[in-house]
Amino acid sequence: MQNGRDSIREVANAVCDGVRQVGDASYAILPKDLAHALGNAKKAVLGQIRCVVDWEMSWIDDRVAGGDRMREEWRQKCRQT
C-alpha cells in the first residue's frame, strides 16, 4: 500500500515540477524589468481580490448577525401578543 502512495506522490511531484518549469519559462521569455512588473501587477490584483473577498465575508457575517437580531425581535413580539 505504501508503494502505491509513493508512486502517486512521485507522479504528483513530477507534474508540479513540470507546471513550475512552464511558469518559470513564461517569465524567463520576458525582459527582466517587464517580468518583475508583470509579477507585481498580478500580486496587486490578487491583493485586491483578497480585499474584496474579506469584505464580502465580513458583510455576510454582519447580515447573519442582523438576521439573528431580527429573528429574536420577532420572537419577542410573538411572545408579547
Order of alpha helices (4+ residues) and beta strands (2+ residues): alpha-alpha
